[in-house]
């Protein structure tokens, strides 16, 4: 009985966290929805991360937590995408949905070797993305700031690069 409790209690805690995130972020957004001017409190850069300042670029906005195994699996792929495609007009922004203090998230970011901007949401900064029911979830925004794709679960670097190339109009493939 005790072994069963040791297994199911942490499992229930994780399920409740995922459920809490789904209610925290509001309604689902459809492809083509424009994300309003949104900013996140920066963790590994100075100031804030303002999505409106990234208009004109393809932006991958990745929602993650420090305790999520799938997130940890995907982060190196996002880092690879960022390093390879940043010169071509692609940005990656990480958004931690942790309830940990910013310093703990900053330690995680350093440990994972994340060089792309990572932030934490403020009171209303998630409303433009709708409901995030699972983590990781990544939204791909086009140059106008509209949602073009909603990726749930971890994606490989190759899959992310294919999306980046598609939304850059094929020019990334030509310059590689």
Z-matrix of the N, CA and C atoms (Angstrom, degrees):
N
C 1 1.455
C 2 1.526 1 111.06
N 3 1.349 2 116.35 1 -43.12
C 4 1.458 3 119.75 2 -179.18
C 5 1.523 4 111.14 3 -64.85
N 6 1.343 5 116.79 4 -37.90
C 7 1.468 6 120.02 5 178.58
C 8 1.521 7 110.87 6 -63.77
N 9 1.306 8 116.56 7 -39.48
C 10 1.459 9 120.57 8 178.57
C 11 1.524 10 110.32 9 -63.78
N 12 1.319 11 117.04 10 -42.82
C 13 1.466 12 120.49 11 177.78
C 14 1.524 13 111.49 12 -63.33
N 15 1.328 14 116.87 13 -40.92
C 16 1.463 15 120.53 14 179.10
C 17 1.522 16 111.51 15 -62.15
N 18 1.297 17 117.80 16 -27.96
C 19 1.460 18 121.58 17 178.39
C 20 1.523 19 111.72 18 -84.40
N 21 1.339 20 117.10 19 -46.76
C 22 1.453 21 120.90 20 -172.15
C 23 1.520 22 114.57 21 -78.84
N 24 1.302 23 119.44 22 -29.07
C 25 1.466 24 121.07 23 179.94
C 26 1.531 25 110.85 24 -64.61
N 27 1.352 26 120.03 25 -50.45
C 28 1.471 27 118.46 26 176.83
C 29 1.531 28 112.41 27 -63.35
N 30 1.330 29 116.88 28 -36.61
C 31 1.455 30 120.43 29 178.39
C 32 1.528 31 110.69 30 -62.25
N 33 1.318 32 116.70 31 -43.11
C 34 1.463 33 121.05 32 177.67
C 35 1.520 34 110.85 33 -64.52
N 36 1.329 35 117.72 34 -37.93
C 37 1.467 36 121.01 35 178.60
C 38 1.522 37 110.96 36 -62.67
N 39 1.320 38 117.20 37 -43.17
C 40 1.469 39 120.74 38 178.46
C 41 1.520 40 109.95 39 -64.30
N 42 1.318 41 117.54 40 -43.45
C 43 1.469 42 121.23 41 178.93
C 44 1.526 43 110.90 42 -60.70
N 45 1.317 44 116.90 43 -40.95
C 46 1.467 45 119.76 44 178.15
C 47 1.520 46 111.79 45 -65.45
N 48 1.331 47 117.43 46 -37.82
C 49 1.463 48 120.61 47 177.93
C 50 1.518 49 110.49 48 -62.93
N 51 1.324 50 116.98 49 -45.93
C 52 1.461 51 120.54 50 179.36
C 53 1.520 52 110.01 51 -62.25
N 54 1.320 53 117.10 52 -42.59
C 55 1.452 54 121.66 53 177.88
C 56 1.522 55 110.94 54 -62.69
N 57 1.310 56 117.05 55 -41.44
C 58 1.469 57 121.03 56 178.92
C 59 1.518 58 110.70 57 -61.76
N 60 1.338 59 117.69 58 -41.53
C 61 1.463 60 120.42 59 178.44
C 62 1.518 61 110.62 60 -63.25
N 63 1.318 62 117.89 61 -36.15
C 64 1.455 63 119.87 62 -177.92
C 65 1.526 64 110.80 63 -66.44
N 66 1.325 65 118.08 64 -34.93
C 67 1.459 66 120.05 65 177.80
C 68 1.523 67 111.70 66 -81.05
N 69 1.298 68 117.17 67 -26.00
C 70 1.456 69 121.88 68 -175.71
C 71 1.525 70 112.37 69 -69.25
N 72 1.326 71 117.50 70 -29.43
C 73 1.450 72 118.87 71 -169.50
C 74 1.520 73 114.76 72 -100.90
N 75 1.310 74 120.31 73 0.50
C 76 1.456 75 119.98 74 173.03
C 77 1.516 76 113.40 75 92.30
N 78 1.340 77 116.63 76 -156.28
C 79 1.452 78 123.02 77 -175.41
C 80 1.518 79 111.59 78 -82.76
N 81 1.306 80 115.48 79 161.64
C 82 1.458 81 121.64 80 179.94
C 83 1.530 82 110.37 81 -71.48
N 84 1.322 83 116.32 82 142.80
C 85 1.450 84 121.60 83 176.87
C 86 1.518 85 108.78 84 -103.48
N 87 1.305 86 116.43 85 142.27
C 88 1.450 87 122.64 86 178.99
C 89 1.511 88 110.78 87 -89.92
N 90 1.351 89 114.35 88 157.96
C 91 1.460 90 119.17 89 172.80
C 92 1.517 91 107.73 90 -58.58
N 93 1.305 92 115.91 91 140.31
C 94 1.458 93 121.36 92 -178.99
C 95 1.511 94 113.30 93 93.46
N 96 1.329 95 118.45 94 -15.10
C 97 1.465 96 121.10 95 177.67
C 98 1.520 97 108.99 96 -67.33
N 99 1.307 98 115.43 97 133.87
C 100 1.454 99 119.94 98 177.48
C 101 1.526 100 108.92 99 -82.81
N 102 1.334 101 115.80 100 131.31
C 103 1.459 102 120.59 101 177.58
C 104 1.525 103 107.78 102 -80.12
N 105 1.333 104 117.89 103 125.80
C 106 1.467 105 119.01 104 178.93
C 107 1.526 106 110.81 105 -64.67
N 108 1.320 107 115.84 106 164.74
C 109 1.463 108 119.67 107 177.64
C 110 1.523 109 107.89 108 -53.88
N 111 1.307 110 115.12 109 114.41
C 112 1.459 111 122.00 110 -173.51
C 113 1.511 112 109.21 111 -126.36
N 114 1.317 113 116.30 112 141.06
C 115 1.462 114 119.18 113 175.52
C 116 1.522 115 109.49 114 -135.23
N 117 1.325 116 113.51 115 153.50
C 118 1.460 117 121.87 116 179.99
C 119 1.518 118 108.47 117 -127.06
N 120 1.316 119 116.34 118 145.92
C 121 1.463 120 121.64 119 175.95
C 122 1.525 121 107.88 120 -68.49
N 123 1.334 122 116.73 121 118.38
C 124 1.461 123 121.26 122 -175.98
C 125 1.521 124 111.78 123 -68.66
N 126 1.328 125 115.97 124 139.91
C 127 1.463 126 123.05 125 178.44
C 128 1.524 127 110.58 126 -100.99
N 129 1.330 128 116.54 127 -44.77
C 130 1.466 129 120.59 128 -173.57
C 131 1.532 130 113.00 129 -116.16
N 132 1.295 131 118.03 130 12.48
C 133 1.465 132 124.08 131 176.23
C 134 1.522 133 107.38 132 -136.01
N 135 1.311 134 116.95 133 166.75
C 136 1.463 135 120.09 134 177.41
C 137 1.526 136 110.48 135 -78.25
N 138 1.328 137 116.20 136 145.09
C 139 1.455 138 122.19 137 173.47
C 140 1.505 139 114.01 138 76.29
N 141 1.332 140 114.56 139 -139.31
C 142 1.460 141 121.77 140 -177.44
C 143 1.525 142 109.33 141 -118.53
N 144 1.306 143 114.89 142 160.48
C 145 1.465 144 121.48 143 174.73
C 146 1.515 145 105.99 144 -102.04
N 147 1.331 146 117.10 145 112.05
C 148 1.458 147 121.97 146 -179.59
C 149 1.520 148 109.33 147 -105.59
N 150 1.330 149 116.36 148 117.90
C 151 1.459 150 119.65 149 -178.89
C 152 1.521 151 111.85 150 -64.90
N 153 1.327 152 117.57 151 -30.07
C 154 1.470 153 119.26 152 179.73
C 155 1.529 154 111.39 153 -63.73
N 156 1.327 155 117.54 154 -27.42
C 157 1.465 156 119.94 155 178.47
C 158 1.530 157 112.03 156 -74.02
N 159 1.328 158 117.16 157 -10.20
C 160 1.465 159 121.68 158 -179.75
C 161 1.520 160 112.30 159 -100.73
N 162 1.343 161 117.44 160 4.89
C 163 1.473 162 120.04 161 177.88
C 164 1.521 163 108.70 162 -58.97
N 165 1.301 164 114.91 163 144.86
C 166 1.459 165 120.63 164 -175.70
C 167 1.525 166 111.66 165 97.23
N 168 1.339 167 116.25 166 -7.32
C 169 1.461 168 121.66 167 179.21
C 170 1.529 169 109.19 168 -122.07
N 171 1.312 170 116.01 169 159.57
C 172 1.456 171 121.44 170 170.06
C 173 1.524 172 105.81 171 -83.77
N 174 1.324 173 116.88 172 128.84
C 175 1.466 174 120.78 173 -174.04
C 176 1.527 175 109.80 174 -124.29
N 177 1.326 176 115.87 175 127.79
C 178 1.454 177 123.15 176 173.35
C 179 1.524 178 106.77 177 -100.67
N 180 1.334 179 117.08 178 113.70
C 181 1.467 180 122.12 179 179.30
C 182 1.523 181 106.91 180 -104.97
N 183 1.333 182 116.03 181 110.78
C 184 1.459 183 122.57 182 -173.28
C 185 1.522 184 110.88 183 -106.12
N 186 1.332 185 116.64 184 119.25
C 187 1.457 186 122.75 185 176.11
C 188 1.527 187 108.18 186 -94.42
N 189 1.333 188 116.44 187 127.04
C 190 1.457 189 121.56 188 -175.04
C 191 1.528 190 109.83 189 -146.84
N 192 1.337 191 114.74 190 172.93
C 193 1.463 192 121.28 191 168.25
C 194 1.521 193 107.75 192 -133.40
N 195 1.309 194 115.42 193 160.09
C 196 1.462 195 120.36 194 -178.35
C 197 1.525 196 112.46 195 -73.39
N 198 1.313 197 118.20 196 -18.82
C 199 1.459 198 121.76 197 -176.39
C 200 1.525 199 113.31 198 -98.74
N 201 1.291 200 118.46 199 0.65
C 202 1.467 201 123.68 200 -174.45
C 203 1.531 202 111.17 201 -88.43
N 204 1.344 203 118.50 202 115.45
C 205 1.470 204 120.62 203 179.80
C 206 1.533 205 113.41 204 -59.98
N 207 1.332 206 117.68 205 -39.78
C 208 1.471 207 120.55 206 179.13
C 209 1.527 208 111.54 207 -66.25
N 210 1.323 209 116.14 208 -34.07
C 211 1.464 210 120.53 209 177.09
C 212 1.524 211 109.95 210 -64.53
N 213 1.330 212 115.48 211 -45.32
C 214 1.461 213 120.39 212 179.10
C 215 1.526 214 111.01 213 -62.31
N 216 1.308 215 117.04 214 -33.46
C 217 1.458 216 121.99 215 177.48
C 218 1.526 217 111.24 216 -68.68
N 219 1.329 218 117.21 217 -37.96
C 220 1.462 219 121.73 218 -174.69
C 221 1.530 220 113.47 219 -82.12
N 222 1.325 221 117.64 220 -29.78
C 223 1.469 222 120.88 221 -174.02
C 224 1.531 223 113.38 222 -54.29
N 225 1.332 224 121.03 223 -44.48
C 226 1.471 225 118.72 224 177.55
C 227 1.532 226 113.21 225 -60.85
N 228 1.337 227 117.30 226 -31.00
C 229 1.459 228 120.68 227 177.72
C 230 1.533 229 110.85 228 -69.96
N 231 1.324 230 116.10 229 -39.96
C 232 1.463 231 120.34 230 176.09
C 233 1.530 232 110.75 231 -65.72
N 234 1.324 233 116.24 232 -39.00
C 235 1.472 234 120.73 233 177.90
C 236 1.535 235 110.31 234 -63.35
N 237 1.331 236 116.50 235 -42.86
C 238 1.461 237 120.47 236 177.31
C 239 1.515 238 111.88 237 -62.40
N 240 1.328 239 116.20 238 -42.57
C 241 1.469 240 120.92 239 176.66
C 242 1.523 241 110.11 240 -59.65
N 243 1.315 242 115.91 241 -46.89
C 244 1.465 243 121.33 242 -177.91
C 245 1.529 244 111.38 243 -59.54
N 246 1.306 245 116.23 244 -49.10
C 247 1.469 246 119.92 245 -177.88
C 248 1.523 247 112.15 246 -64.19
N 249 1.316 248 116.60 247 -39.44
C 250 1.463 249 120.73 248 -176.72
C 251 1.525 250 112.98 249 -78.41
N 252 1.337 251 117.37 250 -37.20
C 253 1.459 252 120.75 251 -170.93
C 254 1.526 253 114.96 252 -105.54
N 255 1.313 254 119.60 253 -7.86
C 256 1.467 255 120.25 254 178.40
C 257 1.524 256 111.42 255 -56.35
N 258 1.349 257 119.50 256 -45.03
C 259 1.471 258 118.87 257 178.97
C 260 1.529 259 113.59 258 -64.11
N 261 1.326 260 117.00 259 -15.70
C 262 1.466 261 121.55 260 -177.30
C 263 1.526 262 112.17 261 -97.30
N 264 1.347 263 117.58 262 0.00
C 265 1.459 264 120.16 263 177.28
C 266 1.512 265 115.31 264 104.60
N 267 1.341 266 117.31 265 23.01
C 268 1.463 267 121.24 266 178.01
C 269 1.525 268 108.40 267 -113.42
N 270 1.319 269 115.84 268 135.71
C 271 1.458 270 122.03 269 175.26
C 272 1.519 271 108.89 270 -118.42
N 273 1.310 272 116.32 271 150.19
C 274 1.456 273 122.74 272 172.31
C 275 1.524 274 106.45 273 -122.96
N 276 1.323 275 115.30 274 133.93
C 277 1.467 276 121.65 275 176.62
C 278 1.517 277 107.16 276 -128.06
N 279 1.322 278 116.92 277 124.26
C 280 1.454 279 121.54 278 175.26
C 281 1.514 280 109.62 279 -95.61
N 282 1.321 281 116.05 280 141.01
C 283 1.462 282 121.17 281 177.75
C 284 1.532 283 107.74 282 -128.46
N 285 1.324 284 115.82 283 112.77
C 286 1.456 285 121.38 284 179.96
C 287 1.520 286 109.72 285 -80.84
N 288 1.316 287 115.88 286 126.98
C 289 1.458 288 121.39 287 176.68
C 290 1.525 289 111.46 288 -97.62
N 291 1.332 290 115.76 289 14.77
C 292 1.462 291 120.99 290 179.17
C 293 1.519 292 111.09 291 -67.26
N 294 1.329 293 114.74 292 151.88
C 295 1.461 294 118.73 293 171.61
C 296 1.528 295 110.53 294 -98.81
N 297 1.330 296 115.44 295 13.11
C 298 1.469 297 121.22 296 177.14
C 299 1.526 298 109.37 297 -76.07
N 300 1.328 299 117.12 298 160.10
C 301 1.468 300 119.35 299 174.26
C 302 1.535 301 110.63 300 -63.12
N 303 1.303 302 115.57 301 153.40
C 304 1.463 303 121.39 302 -178.56
C 305 1.525 304 112.06 303 -54.88
N 306 1.310 305 118.03 304 -34.87
C 307 1.465 306 121.08 305 -178.98
C 308 1.530 307 111.26 306 -62.48
N 309 1.325 308 117.86 307 -38.73
C 310 1.471 309 121.92 308 178.55
C 311 1.525 310 110.32 309 -67.20
N 312 1.313 311 116.69 310 -39.17
C 313 1.465 312 120.37 311 177.42
C 314 1.531 313 109.17 312 -67.61
N 315 1.323 314 117.60 313 -40.72
C 316 1.474 315 121.79 314 178.04
C 317 1.536 316 110.39 315 -59.49
N 318 1.320 317 116.92 316 -41.67
C 319 1.474 318 120.67 317 177.21
C 320 1.533 319 110.77 318 -60.95
N 321 1.323 320 116.63 319 -41.98
C 322 1.465 321 121.47 320 177.98
C 323 1.531 322 110.58 321 -62.89
N 324 1.324 323 116.08 322 -44.46
C 325 1.467 324 121.41 323 -179.95
C 326 1.527 325 109.99 324 -59.49
N 327 1.321 326 117.20 325 -44.75
C 328 1.465 327 121.11 326 178.38
C 329 1.524 328 111.19 327 -64.89
N 330 1.317 329 117.06 328 -44.20
C 331 1.466 330 121.48 329 -179.81
C 332 1.527 331 111.20 330 -60.88
N 333 1.327 332 117.28 331 -38.68
C 334 1.464 333 122.20 332 -179.02
C 335 1.532 334 112.24 333 -81.05
N 336 1.331 335 117.74 334 -8.75
C 337 1.463 336 120.36 335 179.40
C 338 1.516 337 114.02 336 71.39
N 339 1.321 338 116.55 337 33.40
C 340 1.467 339 120.86 338 -178.49
C 341 1.523 340 109.38 339 -80.40
N 342 1.333 341 116.30 340 123.68
C 343 1.464 342 120.36 341 177.60
C 344 1.531 343 112.34 342 -105.37
N 345 1.325 344 117.88 343 -15.35
C 346 1.464 345 119.73 344 177.35
C 347 1.528 346 108.90 345 -76.11
N 348 1.329 347 117.26 346 158.39
C 349 1.467 348 119.83 347 -177.96
C 350 1.530 349 112.20 348 -62.96
N 351 1.319 350 115.48 349 136.21
C 352 1.462 351 122.12 350 177.24
C 353 1.521 352 107.69 351 -127.39
N 354 1.325 353 115.47 352 135.88
C 355 1.452 354 120.05 353 179.74
C 356 1.509 355 111.68 354 -136.49
N 357 1.316 356 113.98 355 176.93
C 358 1.465 357 121.92 356 174.90
C 359 1.520 358 107.11 357 -123.42
N 360 1.336 359 116.76 358 142.88
C 361 1.459 360 119.07 359 -175.98
C 362 1.515 361 113.18 360 -72.24
N 363 1.316 362 114.28 361 149.06
C 364 1.452 363 121.46 362 170.67
C 365 1.520 364 108.31 363 -93.49
N 366 1.308 365 116.09 364 -167.87
C 367 1.467 366 121.88 365 -173.63
C 368 1.530 367 113.09 366 -57.10
N 369 1.324 368 117.77 367 -47.65
C 370 1.466 369 120.56 368 -174.53
C 371 1.527 370 113.67 369 -114.19
N 372 1.320 371 118.35 370 11.96
C 373 1.459 372 119.41 371 -172.41
C 374 1.529 373 114.29 372 -78.03
N 375 1.320 374 118.21 373 -6.09
C 376 1.465 375 119.94 374 179.43
C 377 1.523 376 113.50 375 -99.01
N 378 1.309 377 117.82 376 -12.40
C 379 1.459 378 120.33 377 -172.85
C 380 1.523 379 113.14 378 -60.32
N 381 1.310 380 119.19 379 -31.28
C 382 1.461 381 120.95 380 -179.44
C 383 1.509 382 113.94 381 -70.76
N 384 1.328 383 117.47 382 -14.07
C 385 1.456 384 120.93 383 -177.83
C 386 1.515 385 112.88 384 -100.87
N 387 1.307 386 117.71 385 -11.39
C 388 1.443 387 119.46 386 -179.82
C 389 1.508 388 111.88 387 76.14
N 390 1.312 389 115.27 388 -156.04
C 391 1.454 390 121.60 389 -173.11
C 392 1.528 391 111.13 390 -81.60
N 393 1.316 392 116.14 391 122.12
C 394 1.458 393 121.93 392 171.59
C 395 1.522 394 105.43 393 -100.26
N 396 1.326 395 116.27 394 102.30
C 397 1.461 396 120.58 395 -174.30
C 398 1.517 397 112.79 396 -93.81
N 399 1.325 398 117.22 397 -19.34
C 400 1.462 399 121.00 398 179.12
C 401 1.518 400 108.43 399 -138.56
N 402 1.326 401 114.81 400 154.24
C 403 1.447 402 119.34 401 175.26
C 404 1.520 403 108.35 402 -123.84
N 405 1.300 404 118.68 403 143.24
C 406 1.453 405 125.80 404 -2.99
C 407 1.530 406 112.02 405 -75.66
N 408 1.305 407 115.45 406 150.24
C 409 1.462 408 123.36 407 170.06
C 410 1.519 409 106.75 408 -129.77
N 411 1.313 410 115.86 409 131.58
C 412 1.456 411 121.77 410 -179.91
C 413 1.520 412 108.86 411 -123.15
N 414 1.323 413 116.07 412 131.69
C 415 1.453 414 122.11 413 174.40
C 416 1.515 415 107.79 414 -104.47
N 417 1.322 416 116.39 415 133.60
C 418 1.459 417 121.44 416 175.95
C 419 1.522 418 106.49 417 -103.35
N 420 1.331 419 115.24 418 118.70
C 421 1.463 420 121.69 419 179.65
C 422 1.513 421 109.24 420 -103.20
N 423 1.326 422 116.29 421 139.89
C 424 1.460 423 119.56 422 176.40
C 425 1.526 424 110.05 423 -83.07
N 426 1.307 425 116.55 424 -177.35
C 427 1.466 426 121.55 425 -175.19
C 428 1.527 427 112.96 426 -61.34
N 429 1.342 428 117.61 427 -23.29
C 430 1.465 429 119.66 428 179.67
C 431 1.528 430 112.24 429 -89.65
N 432 1.349 431 117.49 430 -3.57
C 433 1.457 432 120.88 431 -179.87
C 434 1.513 433 113.72 432 90.18
N 435 1.343 434 117.00 433 14.67
C 436 1.462 435 121.40 434 178.14
C 437 1.521 436 110.21 435 -92.53
N 438 1.323 437 115.78 436 145.86
C 439 1.460 438 121.19 437 177.68
C 440 1.524 439 108.50 438 -71.87
N 441 1.327 440 115.66 439 123.28
C 442 1.469 441 120.63 440 177.53
C 443 1.520 442 111.48 441 -106.42
N 444 1.327 443 117.51 442 -30.98
C 445 1.462 444 121.50 443 179.27
C 446 1.521 445 109.17 444 -145.33
N 447 1.326 446 114.54 445 149.70
C 448 1.466 447 122.27 446 172.85
C 449 1.522 448 105.77 447 -124.98
N 450 1.313 449 116.69 448 112.14
C 451 1.457 450 122.72 449 -175.74
C 452 1.525 451 108.73 450 -104.53
N 453 1.312 452 116.86 451 119.05
C 454 1.466 453 121.16 452 -179.81
C 455 1.520 454 107.84 453 -109.49
N 456 1.323 455 115.43 454 127.20
C 457 1.457 456 120.99 455 -177.87
C 458 1.515 457 110.24 456 96.74
N 459 1.323 458 116.03 457 171.90
C 460 1.462 459 119.06 458 -178.17
C 461 1.527 460 111.90 459 -75.58
N 462 1.322 461 116.46 460 141.44
C 463 1.460 462 123.40 461 177.55
C 464 1.521 463 108.84 462 -119.05
N 465 1.314 464 115.72 463 150.71
C 466 1.462 465 121.09 464 178.01
C 467 1.520 466 109.35 465 -78.33
N 468 1.323 467 115.48 466 162.33
C 469 1.456 468 119.56 467 177.50
C 470 1.529 469 110.24 468 -62.37
N 471 1.321 470 117.68 469 -37.77
C 472 1.459 471 121.04 470 -179.81
C 473 1.531 472 111.09 471 -62.29
N 474 1.322 473 116.97 472 -42.76
C 475 1.462 474 120.62 473 178.90
C 476 1.523 475 110.83 474 -66.27
N 477 1.325 476 117.23 475 -40.87
C 478 1.464 477 121.12 476 178.21
C 479 1.531 478 110.73 477 -65.08
N 480 1.322 479 116.56 478 -41.48
C 481 1.469 480 120.49 479 178.39
C 482 1.527 481 111.54 480 -64.33
N 483 1.323 482 117.07 481 -37.65
C 484 1.465 483 120.22 482 177.87
C 485 1.526 484 110.61 483 -62.75
N 486 1.326 485 116.73 484 -41.17
C 487 1.467 486 120.10 485 176.93
C 488 1.525 487 110.91 486 -65.72
N 489 1.322 488 116.86 487 -43.71
C 490 1.467 489 119.97 488 178.94
C 491 1.521 490 110.64 489 -59.16
N 492 1.318 491 116.27 490 -44.68
C 493 1.466 492 120.90 491 179.45
C 494 1.523 493 110.48 492 -61.93
N 495 1.324 494 115.93 493 -43.62
C 496 1.476 495 119.81 494 -179.97
C 497 1.522 496 111.29 495 -60.81
N 498 1.338 497 117.35 496 -44.87
C 499 1.457 498 119.70 497 -176.12
C 500 1.527 499 113.34 498 -80.07
N 501 1.307 500 116.57 499 -14.35
C 502 1.468 501 119.77 500 171.99
C 503 1.528 502 110.46 501 -86.51
N 504 1.317 503 116.81 502 3.55
C 505 1.463 504 121.09 503 178.54
C 506 1.518 505 112.27 504 76.99
N 507 1.338 506 117.84 505 25.21
C 508 1.444 507 120.85 506 177.92
C 509 1.514 508 113.92 507 84.85
N 510 1.336 509 118.37 508 -9.34
C 511 1.459 510 119.77 509 -175.60
C 512 1.529 511 112.72 510 -67.38
N 513 1.345 512 118.66 511 -25.97
C 514 1.467 513 119.90 512 179.33
C 515 1.517 514 109.91 513 -66.27
N 516 1.325 515 117.26 514 -38.86
C 517 1.452 516 120.71 515 179.97
C 518 1.535 517 109.97 516 -65.60
N 519 1.324 518 117.57 517 -35.47
C 520 1.461 519 122.01 518 -177.90
C 521 1.526 520 111.94 519 -71.10
N 522 1.352 521 116.84 520 -29.71
C 523 1.464 522 119.58 521 -176.26
C 524 1.515 523 112.68 522 -97.43
N 525 1.333 524 118.60 523 -1.74
C 526 1.458 525 121.48 524 -178.77
C 527 1.508 526 111.75 525 -74.02
